Amino acid sequence: MNDLIIRLNQAIDHEYDAKNNEIDTQLELPLEDRVIKGETISDVTVSFISSPFVSNDNDIVFSTVRVSCADNISKFREGSPVTLSGYGYSFALDVVEDNGENMTLEMGYGMGTVSKRNNFKSGWQLDNAKVDIRHIVKKSTAILAYNQNKLNYLTEIFEGRTKPKFSESRKKTAWTYVEKTELNKTQKEAFVNAFATENFYLIQGPPGSGKTWLLAHLAVEFAKEGKKVLITAFTHTAINNALQKASTLSGYPHIVKVGKKFQTEGLYFDGSKAKNVTDFARSGYDNSSKGIIVGATCYSPYTRKLDFMDWDIIIIDEAGQLTIPLAIAAMVKGGKYILIGDHKQLPPIVAENKDDIVFTKSIFEHLFKYNEGIMLDITYRMNKQINDFPSRQFYEGKLKPFSRNENWILDVVNEFGKHKDILDISKPEVLFCHKHSSNQSRSDFEANLVAELINEYVSKGLSGKDIAVITPFRAQVRQIKKYVSKLPFYERFKEDLLIDTVERIQGQERDVIIYSLATSDPEKAKQRADFFFNPNRFNVAITRARKKRIVIASISLFSIETNDKKLQPLIKNFKDFYKDSTVIEEQSDTQDLF
């Protein structure tokens, strides 16, 4: 068997075995430990939502469950697979809505049945659930085993033995198109090369560099030629953003997303006409269709939703987050590949693989070492002060702000109250250091401060659409929402105000970003350094703001010392940020607003 197929299969098995073993290990821990670690919620109250067409005197037939608990510090979020158990029952469900102390769960397929006497009861439990779909991913390696030409083609790309090849005639066509656009010089060059490639091309898109708009231009022009275009990524959010941009760019009508109803966030924004279907067979298109743009995760081409389709062009967005096996699985179904991503932002979440370290990297980082492609070098998001540190620290100083946003500041009257030093619009970036300690994954002090800052901003006329709050921890997300929900105007802007983890905000931006680090226990921070001090995650967090960035952190985090050579560069990056920032230190205890 070909070496690439062997390595892919081994990597797939390693990943799913590691994830399953991790869950097995978690379930062996005492219940109290699992709750503290955020892997379990105990003593939840359950409401089973009866299906309208089937029920009897003794049972409830349901597809939807609502659960509530007194204190939710779990890591569960929208999309998390969970197991609901209690009273002799066990159900596999997905989280589709998380409102802190209340969550909505849905059956993945079909419905469940439970006795009516167990409805509205407490004492149920939520645990992490195993999701083992290696058999789906391995369909790609099975296809490769019987398609020697495709195997050789992908092996040469994977091993760096082939470089991008370009059609000169298509380059001329592409230049004719881009000269009519507002794309900048580097974007135009990237478009021309991607449009003209005969095999593959890499585009590195740092924060705010317009990579999604570039992707949209490419997808639409490929489709207008009659090509079948697949846009894929690891997350539905990335796919939705790309399809939304493609739709609003030119009104191109033949754009379809394949996903569940709750996986459409951002798809319909700003007049987008892209439509979502749960099964592509119901879209009105099939494999004979020409000029279509379809968005789906890398798994989908091997499920009944899309397994009958092949593609002329496959565009992989956020390729820096995508594992090699998943990326190649998608690539098997196509002939030409455009990979757009940034290996300086969030990497894929993979288990340590000492036997084959290559497979701990993203497809983008792996291919980048053989062929750098092109880096988009203008950010349309950040002003100069916000851009300066990440540009130097992560992009060798090559990332520059667009002239129009270089001197951006918030358009509000600079007359704030209690927190005027933090909110001062003449300080586009601020690091507020407080003296609180001993917090691990959530901080009441920081959550309360965030609410106070938002309260002042809204009083000056900013809306929920202008502000986002991010944090490394799901528990802190809920804590911040708890405090912010007490604001008198919360109901007016709760749908627009974004409060989420760093992982969930990549690709998004706001005028104001407030970053709550939550952790104030240096020893716990060191124990989780690969996560907490991860430079890629930090890069994402500090590059979401357009006009104002506020980072809230314990002062103790910036004096951490270690002899661990692996941790030293991670911590140094953090200390460099402190040295480069406009630091404001806590002068007195902040009193609760409410």
ABEGO torsion letter per residue (X at the ends): XBAAAAAAAAAAAAAAAAAAAAAAAAAABBAAAAAAAGABBBGBBBBBBBBAABBBAABBBBABBBBBBABBABABBBGBBBBBBEGGBBBBBBBABBAGABBBBBBABEBBBBBAAABGBBGBBBBBBBBBAAAAAAAAAAAAAABAAAAAAAAAAAAGABBBBBBAAAAAAAAAAAAABABBAAAAAAAAAAAABAABBBBBBBBGAGAAAAAAAAAAAAAAAGBBBBBBBABAAAAAAAAAAAAAAAGBABBBBBBBAAAABGAABGGBABBBBABAAAAGBBAABBGBBBBBBAAAAABAAAAABBBABBBBBGAAABBAAAAAAAAAABABBBBBBBAABBBBBBBBBAABAAAABBAAAAAAAABAEBBBABBAABBAAAAAAAAAAAAGGABBBBAAAAABBBBBBBBBBAAAAAABAABABBBBBBABBGBAABBAAAAAAAAAAAAAAAAAGBBAAABBBBBABAAAAAAAAAAAAABAAAAAAAAABBBBBAAAABGBBBABBBBBAGBABAAAAAAAAAAAABAAAAAAAAAABAABBBBBBBAAAAABBBABAAAAAAAAAAAAAAAABBBBBBABBBBBAX
